[in-house]
Amino acid sequence: MKKKAEVLEMFKMFKAGMENATGRQIKRIRSDNGGEYTGRLFKEYLSKQGNRHEKTVPYTPQQNGLDEHMHRSLVEMARCMLDHEGIDKKWWAEAVNTSAWIINRIPNTVTVKTPYEIV
């Protein structure tokens, strides 16, 4: 995604992919108060789809705990991969994608399944 204006189209693709893969419908979405999530078109789309939009309180990253933790894990893993192997930072995006691939295949201690298996 290169522009915030692309969020709606990206969300539509994500939503369709997840619903097709799981056979379940997304009922709610949680986001920060970024303009890309609070614009008229995004709101109208969610309303037509019957999705509830939960917004976090501005300047309270604590409400994004799980997201913040996952983001930190991805960034740290990618940084370690690049540093350990002495790879140029131009490979940052690939390192983050690889980190996500790895994390999605590590079993959760509660469900004893990987996120990949759950989806």
C-alpha positions in Angstrom: 0.0 0.0 0.0 1.5 3.3 -1.1 -1.2 5.7 -0.1 -3.7 5.9 2.7 -6.4 6.4 0.2 -5.9 2.7 -0.8 -7.0 1.5 2.6 -10.7 0.8 1.6 -9.8 -1.3 -1.4 -7.1 -3.2 0.6 -9.7 -3.8 3.4 -12.2 -5.1 0.9 -9.7 -7.6 -0.5 -8.6 -8.6 3.0 -12.2 -9.0 4.1 -13.2 -11.1 1.1 -10.1 -13.3 1.4 -10.6 -13.9 5.1 -14.3 -14.7 4.7 -13.6 -17.1 1.8 -10.8 -18.8 3.7 -12.7 -19.3 7.0 -16.3 -19.4 5.9 -17.0 -16.9 8.6 -18.0 -13.2 8.3 -16.1 -10.3 9.9 -18.5 -8.6 12.3 -16.3 -5.8 13.7 -13.1 -4.0 12.9 -11.0 -2.1 15.4 -8.7 0.7 14.3 -7.1 3.9 15.5 -8.7 7.2 14.5 -6.7 7.6 11.4 -8.5 9.6 8.6 -8.2 6.6 6.3 -10.6 4.7 8.7 -12.9 7.5 9.6 -13.7 8.8 6.1 -17.2 8.8 4.6 -16.5 6.0 2.1 -15.0 3.7 4.7 -17.9 4.3 7.1 -20.5 3.7 4.4 -18.9 0.5 3.3 -18.8 -0.9 6.8 -22.4 0.2 7.4 -23.6 -1.5 4.2 -21.7 -4.7 5.1 -23.1 -4.7 8.6 -19.7 -4.3 10.3 -19.3 -2.6 13.6 -16.3 -0.1 13.7 -14.6 0.2 17.0 -12.1 3.0 17.3 -9.4 3.3 20.0 -9.1 6.4 22.1 -6.5 8.8 20.5 -3.0 8.7 22.0 -3.6 5.5 24.0 -1.4 2.8 22.3 -2.3 0.6 25.3 -5.6 -0.2 23.7 -3.7 -1.6 20.7 -1.7 -4.0 23.0 -1.9 -7.1 20.9 -1.3 -5.2 17.6 1.6 -3.3 19.1 3.1 -6.5 20.5 2.8 -8.3 17.1 4.3 -5.2 15.3 7.2 -5.2 17.7 7.8 -8.9 17.2 7.8 -8.6 13.5 10.2 -5.6 13.5 12.6 -7.2 16.0 12.6 -10.5 14.1 13.3 -8.8 10.8 16.0 -6.6 12.3 17.7 -9.7 13.8 17.6 -11.6 10.5 19.2 -8.7 8.7 21.8 -8.0 11.4 22.8 -11.6 12.0 23.4 -12.3 8.3 24.8 -8.9 7.5 22.1 -8.3 4.8 21.5 -4.8 3.4 18.5 -2.9 4.7 17.0 -2.8 1.2 15.8 -6.3 2.0 13.7 -4.9 5.0 10.3 -5.6 3.4 11.3 -9.2 2.6 12.6 -9.7 6.1 9.3 -8.5 7.6 7.3 -10.8 5.2 9.5 -13.7 6.3 9.0 -12.8 9.9 5.2 -12.8 9.4 5.4 -16.2 7.7 7.4 -17.7 10.6 5.1 -16.2 13.3 2.1 -17.5 11.5 3.5 -21.0 11.8 4.4 -21.0 15.5 1.7 -22.8 17.7 -0.2 -20.7 20.1 0.2 -21.9 23.7 -3.6 -21.7 24.3 -5.0 -23.2 21.2 -2.0 -25.4 20.4 -2.6 -24.4 16.8 -0.7 -22.0 14.5 -2.5 -18.9 13.3 -2.1 -20.4 9.8 -4.0 -23.6 10.9 -6.8 -21.5 12.6 -7.4 -19.5 9.4 
